[in-house]
Amino acid sequence: MTFLMLTGRTVNQGVTVENKTSAEYAAETSTCFMHEFDMMELGLDDRDTVRVTGACGEVVMRAAASPEVEMGTVFVPYGPYANHIVAAGTRSTGMPDFKSHKVEIEPTDEEPKLVHELMEDLGGLAYDR
């Protein structure tokens, strides 16, 4: 199903941003907030996993119903999961365009990757545990 994806800050994302390897940060930034009717149409329950595919890539996230999200749109907090599907180009503004991206969303049985796994996918150094 095609959606318009918006990204932005959430309170929980802002509170945990200083510890980007924490479980709390990963849980917040890997959440795809959706209208409950859109979730019903896809056969999703809260916290089910979805594959979000944009023009620049794809990522597995957890769906969460939100009364603040309009039908046909999804909201994803800023962070490494959103960065996997948002184009890096800035069009000379210094900031990528985090608004109004068309994405495809489908249910999946896969689990979201951990933040350090996403960074490794982009060429970052392997995380020493």
C-alpha positions as CSV (number, residue, x, y, z in Angstrom):
1,M,0.0,0.0,0.0
2,T,1.3,3.5,-0.9
3,F,1.6,6.2,1.8
4,L,2.9,9.7,2.2
5,M,5.7,9.5,4.9
6,L,6.4,12.5,7.1
7,T,9.3,12.6,9.6
8,G,10.0,14.7,12.6
9,R,10.8,14.8,16.2
10,T,8.9,13.1,19.0
11,V,9.4,13.7,22.7
12,N,10.7,10.2,23.3
13,Q,13.1,10.5,20.4
14,G,14.5,13.7,21.7
15,V,14.9,12.3,25.3
16,T,16.9,9.3,24.1
17,V,18.9,11.0,21.3
18,E,22.0,11.3,23.4
19,N,22.2,7.5,23.7
20,K,21.6,6.3,20.2
21,T,22.6,2.7,21.0
22,S,19.9,2.4,23.7
23,A,17.0,0.1,23.4
24,E,14.7,3.0,24.1
25,Y,16.1,5.1,21.2
26,A,15.8,2.1,18.8
27,A,12.2,1.4,19.9
28,E,11.1,5.0,19.3
29,T,13.0,5.6,16.0
30,S,12.0,2.2,14.5
31,T,8.2,3.0,15.0
32,C,6.0,3.8,12.0
33,F,3.0,5.6,13.3
34,M,-0.1,5.0,11.2
35,H,-3.9,5.6,11.2
36,E,-5.7,2.7,12.7
37,F,-7.9,2.2,9.6
38,D,-4.8,1.9,7.4
39,M,-3.4,-0.7,9.8
40,M,-6.7,-2.6,9.7
41,E,-6.6,-2.6,5.9
42,L,-3.1,-4.1,6.0
43,G,-4.2,-6.6,8.7
44,L,-1.8,-5.2,11.3
45,D,-2.0,-5.0,15.0
46,D,0.0,-2.6,17.2
47,R,3.7,-3.5,17.2
48,D,3.5,-5.8,14.1
49,T,6.4,-5.4,11.8
50,V,6.2,-3.7,8.4
51,R,8.7,-3.2,5.6
52,V,8.8,0.4,4.6
53,T,10.2,0.9,1.1
54,G,11.1,4.3,-0.3
55,A,13.0,5.5,-3.4
56,C,16.3,5.2,-1.6
57,G,16.0,2.0,0.3
58,E,13.9,-0.1,2.7
59,V,13.8,-0.8,6.4
60,V,11.8,-3.0,8.7
61,M,9.9,-1.1,11.5
62,R,7.1,-1.7,14.0
63,A,3.7,-0.2,13.2
64,A,1.8,1.7,15.9
65,A,-1.7,3.2,15.7
66,S,-1.8,6.9,16.2
67,P,-4.9,9.2,16.3
68,E,-2.7,12.1,15.2
69,V,-1.8,10.5,11.8
70,E,-4.2,11.0,8.9
71,M,-5.3,8.1,6.7
72,G,-2.9,7.6,3.8
73,T,0.1,9.1,5.7
74,V,2.6,7.7,8.2
75,F,4.9,9.4,10.6
76,V,8.4,8.2,11.4
77,P,10.6,9.8,14.0
78,Y,14.0,11.2,12.9
79,G,16.8,8.7,13.2
80,P,18.6,5.9,11.5
81,Y,15.5,4.1,10.3
82,A,14.1,7.1,8.6
83,N,17.6,7.8,7.2
84,H,17.5,4.5,5.4
85,I,14.6,5.6,3.2
86,V,15.1,9.3,2.9
87,A,17.4,10.7,0.1
88,A,20.6,12.2,1.4
89,G,20.7,15.0,-1.1
90,T,20.1,18.5,0.4
91,R,19.4,20.6,-2.8
92,S,21.9,23.1,-1.3
93,T,20.0,23.6,1.9
94,G,22.3,21.6,4.2
95,M,19.3,19.4,5.3
96,P,17.8,16.4,3.6
97,D,14.1,16.7,2.7
98,F,12.4,14.7,5.5
99,K,8.8,15.6,4.4
100,S,6.4,14.2,1.9
101,H,8.1,11.0,0.7
102,K,6.0,8.3,-1.0
103,V,6.6,4.9,0.6
104,E,5.3,1.4,0.1
105,I,4.3,-0.4,3.3
106,E,3.7,-4.2,3.6
107,P,3.5,-6.6,6.5
108,T,6.6,-8.7,7.2
109,D,7.7,-11.4,9.7
110,E,11.2,-9.9,9.8
111,E,12.4,-8.0,12.9
112,P,13.8,-4.5,12.8
113,K,17.6,-4.4,12.8
114,L,19.4,-2.9,15.7
115,V,20.8,0.7,15.2
116,H,24.4,-0.5,14.9
117,E,23.4,-3.0,12.3
118,L,21.8,-0.2,10.2
119,M,25.0,1.8,10.5
120,E,27.1,-1.2,9.4
121,D,24.8,-1.6,6.4
122,L,25.8,2.0,5.4
123,G,29.5,1.3,5.8
124,G,30.0,2.1,9.4
125,L,32.5,0.3,11.5
126,A,31.4,-3.0,13.1
127,Y,30.1,-2.6,16.7
128,D,32.2,-4.1,19.4
129,R,30.0,-5.6,22.1
